[in-house]
Amino acid sequence: MRYSVGTKAMLASMLDKHVAPLLSSSGFHRTKLVWNRRLNGMTHVLDIQLSNGCIAEDCSFTVNLGVFFERVWQAVWDKPVARTIQEVECFPRLRISRLIGKGTFHKDVWWNLEAITDVDVVGSELQDILISKGLPFLDSLDSINAALTVAEDPMLHRFPAERLYYAAMKCVAGRYDDANEILTEMLENPKLHAWHNRVRGVSERLACM
């Protein structure tokens, strides 16, 4: 679904007026189009994703949400954590369309600002969605077990990196048998040969197997 209501200048104005103050008051810190809120080894992330081919005169956007666990990230990638966490580094992560009932994995909600009046119209709509859906969702991800409840959705751990995050989270949460099952399954899959060393690394760093 594409809401036809965009220039980058209007998007910046809309974010500054309707989104940034709300997120700031909720404890988020902004870096360009990404907001982070750090809490006891975890980070809530919200980002504004621009459409492919976005130009100054024509630019659609959507909203992504996720949670980042430092220990899980370091177990999977074995490298320092960046100053600003990107949504793509989170697990679980999802499009806001999943929360507002206007999209699926195959049909997302995008907004496109076309007139200056859309700054307030779209801004108010997005602010309402964040207040009623987005922020409560992130607030609910207050522990690794809470995040695992969301991550149980099979659609959220279809790919190798997501499977590793999933296994690492289970190990950190003390669900060692579940973690071991996932890691063993990955090691026994010849199609994931390129991932085998990383799987072993996760197992060694977290002592899951």
C-alpha positions in Angstrom: 0.0 0.0 0.0 1.4 3.4 -0.9 -0.2 6.5 0.5 0.1 9.3 -2.0 0.5 12.3 0.0 7.2 14.1 -1.1 10.2 15.9 -1.1 13.1 15.3 1.3 12.7 18.9 2.6 9.1 18.3 3.6 10.1 14.9 5.1 12.7 16.6 7.2 10.2 19.2 8.3 7.6 16.6 9.2 10.1 14.6 11.2 11.4 17.6 13.1 7.9 18.8 13.9 6.0 15.6 14.6 8.4 12.7 15.2 11.6 13.9 16.8 10.0 15.7 19.8 7.9 12.6 20.6 10.8 10.2 20.4 13.1 12.6 22.4 10.5 12.8 25.2 10.5 9.0 25.2 14.2 8.7 25.8 15.4 8.3 22.2 18.5 9.9 20.7 18.6 10.8 17.0 21.3 10.2 14.4 20.0 11.4 11.0 17.0 9.1 10.3 17.7 6.6 13.1 16.6 6.8 16.8 18.2 4.8 19.6 17.1 4.2 23.2 19.7 2.3 25.3 18.5 0.3 28.3 20.7 -2.1 30.3 22.5 -3.9 27.5 19.7 -3.5 25.0 18.8 -0.8 22.5 15.4 0.0 21.0 15.7 1.3 17.4 13.3 3.2 15.1 14.4 4.3 11.7 12.8 6.0 8.7 13.6 4.0 5.6 13.5 5.9 2.3 12.4 4.3 -0.9 14.8 3.0 -3.5 15.7 5.8 -6.0 14.6 8.5 -3.5 15.3 11.9 -4.9 14.7 15.4 -3.6 11.5 15.8 -5.5 10.0 12.3 -5.1 10.7 10.3 -1.9 8.5 7.8 -0.1 9.2 6.5 3.4 8.2 3.8 5.9 9.1 3.1 9.5 11.0 0.1 10.9 11.3 -1.0 14.5 13.7 -3.4 16.3 15.6 -4.3 19.4 19.3 -4.8 19.7 21.0 -6.9 22.3 24.7 -6.1 22.7 25.7 -9.6 24.0 23.8 -11.3 21.1 25.4 -9.0 18.5 28.9 -9.6 19.8 28.4 -13.4 20.0 27.3 -13.5 16.3 29.7 -11.0 14.8 32.6 -10.9 17.3 33.2 -7.1 16.8 32.6 -3.9 18.8 29.2 -2.3 18.9 28.7 0.8 16.8 27.9 4.1 18.4 24.5 4.2 16.6 22.6 1.0 16.2 21.0 0.5 12.8 17.6 -1.2 12.4 19.2 -3.9 10.1 21.4 -4.9 13.1 18.4 -5.7 15.3 16.6 -8.9 16.0 13.7 -9.1 16.0 12.8 -6.3 13.7 9.8 -5.4 11.6 7.9 -2.8 9.6 5.4 -0.7 11.4 2.7 -2.0 9.0 2.7 -5.3 11.0 1.5 -3.3 14.0 -1.2 -1.2 12.4 -2.9 -3.9 10.4 -2.4 -2.2 7.0 0.3 -4.5 5.6 1.9 -7.9 5.5 5.4 -9.0 4.6 4.4 -8.6 1.0 2.5 -5.4 1.3 3.9 -2.5 3.3 2.7 0.9 4.2 4.7 3.8 2.6 4.0 7.5 2.9 4.8 10.0 0.2 4.6 13.8 0.8 3.4 15.7 -2.2 2.2 19.1 -0.8 3.3 21.3 2.1 -0.1 20.6 3.8 0.9 16.9 3.9 3.6 17.8 6.5 1.0 18.2 9.2 -1.5 15.6 7.8 1.0 12.8 7.5 3.0 14.0 10.6 -0.1 13.8 12.8 -1.1 10.4 11.4 2.4 9.0 12.0 2.6 10.6 15.5 -0.7 8.9 16.4 0.6 5.5 15.1 3.8 5.8 17.1 1.9 6.7 20.3 -0.7 4.0 19.9 1.3 1.2 18.4 5.0 1.8 17.8 6.2 3.0 21.2 4.1 0.5 23.2 5.6 -2.3 21.0 9.1 -1.1 21.8 8.2 -0.6 25.5 7.1 -4.2 25.6 10.5 -5.4 24.5 11.9 -4.9 27.9 13.9 -8.1 28.2 15.4 -10.8 26.1 12.6 -13.1 27.0 10.0 -10.6 25.9 11.9 -10.2 22.6 12.0 -13.9 22.2 8.2 -14.0 22.4 8.0 -11.8 19.3 10.9 -13.7 17.6 9.0 -17.0 17.8 7.2 -15.9 14.6 8.8 -18.2 11.9 8.7 -15.3 9.4 11.2 -13.4 11.6 14.0 -16.0 11.5 14.0 -17.4 8.0 17.5 -16.4 7.0 20.9 -17.5 8.4 21.8 -14.4 10.2 18.3 -14.3 11.8 18.7 -17.9 12.8 22.0 -17.2 14.5 20.5 -14.2 16.4 17.6 -16.4 17.4 19.9 -19.2 18.7 22.1 -16.7 20.5 19.2 -15.1 22.2 17.9 -18.4 23.4 21.3 -19.3 24.7 21.6 -15.9 26.6 18.1 -16.5 27.9 19.2 -19.9 29.3 17.3 -22.0 26.8 20.3 -24.1 26.0 18.6 -27.1 24.4 16.6 -24.9 22.0 19.8 -22.9 21.1 21.8 -26.1 20.6 19.1 -27.6 18.3 19.2 -24.5 16.0 23.0 -24.4 15.9 23.3 -28.1 15.2 20.7 -27.9 12.5 22.7 -25.1 10.8 25.9 -27.0 11.1 24.3 -30.1 9.5 22.9 -28.1 6.6 25.4 -28.2 3.6 23.7 -25.2 2.0 24.9 -23.1 5.0 28.5 -24.1 4.7 29.6 -20.5 4.4 28.0 -19.9 7.8 29.5 -22.9 9.6 32.5 -21.1 11.1 30.3 -18.3 12.4 27.9 -20.9 13.9 30.8 -22.5 15.7 32.0 -19.1 16.9 28.6 -18.4 18.4 28.6 -21.7 20.1 32.1 -21.1 21.6 31.5 -17.6 22.7 28.2 -18.4 24.5 29.1 -22.1 25.4 25.7 -23.2 23.9 26.8 -26.6 22.6 
